[in-house]
Amino acid sequence: MSQKSATQGSATVRVEASPEAVYAYLTNLELLPGLSPENVRCEFLDDATELAVGVRFRGHNEARAIDYKWHADCEVTVLEANREFAYEVPPGFEHATTWSYTIEPDGTGSIVTERFDAPMLAMPDVYPGKIEGRRDNLEKACEITMARLKEALEASA
């Protein structure tokens, strides 16, 4: 049995939608917050109007269970049409969290994986390493996000 990583997690889903449709949904900053249990809104920064590698955006987040709100600046690090989208939070920080989405064609649908790599989770003296269970909560959030993506895309098919 493999042991869970202290800093990484993921969730995968098969969606009955083309890689093009999945990619279009995941890279739409107006739609993306509707998938996440924490992200409530995204906005472009620095006069950007569309995603590209190096573009920055801000995610506005809320942990409703503990009534905590925050925002996080993000920078796109990978943007490969119909295959992958990734960004780091906060940009340029040596312990930044990387969030990524990969899309693989699968017959009439797509296999979609959301992953995070959050080095700060291994740093117990620093937020978010101080939050007990944060790694597992993030992985659960990935599962929710992937389930909502499946629901959204298959409902519109």
N, C-alpha and C positions, 0 to 999 in steps of 0.2 A: 504494500500500500504506500502510495507516495504521500509525502508530508506537504502541507500547504506552505507556500511562501509567506513570509511575514510582511512582504512589501508588494506583492503582485496578486492579481486576481483577474478573472474573466468570466464571461458567460457567452454561450453560443446558441443560436436559434436558426432553424430552417424557415425561410419565408417564401411563400408562393408569390414571388415578385422578381422581376428581372434585376440584375446588378445595377442597371441604369436607374431604375426606380428607387432602389434602396439607397444608392449613392446620392441621388437628388434629394431624398428625404433627410438623410443624415447630414448633409452639408447645407441645409436650409436653416439659418439661425433663427428664423421665426418658428419653425416646426420643432427643432431639436429640444427646446425646453419641455414640450408636451410629453416627451418620452421619459424624462428623468424624474425621480422622486424628490430631488433636491433643487435642480436648476429651474428657475421660474421665468427667466428672461435673459436674452443675449443681445448685445449691441456691438456694432463695429467701432473700433477706435481709430484715431489718426486719419480721419476722413476716408477710410476704406469703405467700399460699397459691395465688395464681393470677396469670397475666400480665395487665397493664393498662399503659397509658401511664404512665410514672413509676415503675413497679415495678422494683426492683433485684434482681439475682441474681448469683451468683458462679459463674464457670466454672473448673473445675480442669483444667489442661492438662498435657500431657506430650509432649516431643519425644524419642521413643524413640531415634532415631538418634544423638543427642548426649547422652542420659541427662540431660535437663534438665526440671524440673517447675516450674510456676508457677500462680498463680491470678490471675484478672482479674475485677474487679467490672464489671458491665454494667447499663445502664439502658434499659428499653424506651422507644423514641421514637415508634414507629408500630405500631399494632395494629389492622388493618382486616380484619375477619372474611372469610376465604376469598380475600383479595387480597394482603395485605402484612403483614410482620413485620419490624421493624428495631430495633436497639439500638446504643448507643455504649459504647465501652470506652476508658479509664475514664470514668465519668459526669462531665460538666461540665468536662472538660479541653479547653483550646482546640485541642489537636492530637489529639483523640480519634479512634479508628478507628470508623467506622460499618459495621456488617454488616447486610445487608438481604436479604430473600427476597420475591420477587414471584411471584404465581400468576395465570395467565391461562387461562380456559377454552379448550379446543381440541377441539371435537367431543365425543368420549367420554372425553377426557383433559384434561390440563393442561400448560401450558408453565411451567416453574419456573426462576427465575434466582436464583442467590446472587451478591451483589456485596459488595465491600469498598472502602472509601475510607479509606486510612491515611496521612494527611499526614506522620506521623513517618518514613515510609520515605524521604522526601526530605530528611531531616535527618541527614547522615552522622555527626554527633558525638553522636547520641542513639540509644539502643536504641529500636526495632529497626532504625533506619537503618544501624547498624553491621554488621548481619548480611548478608553477601554473599548475593545470590540470594533474599532473604526475600520480595520481591514475587512472584517466579515461584513460589516454594514455596507462598505463600498462594493463588495462582491454581490451582495444581495441587491444593491441598487443596479448593478449591471444586469442581473437576472430580470428585474422589473423593467428596465429600459428595453431589453431585447424582447420581452413579452409584449410590451406596448408597441414596439416597432412592428412586430408580426401582426398584431391586431389592427393597427392603423393602415398598413399596406394591404392586408388581405380584405379589410372592410371596403376599401376603395376599388378593389379589383372587379 
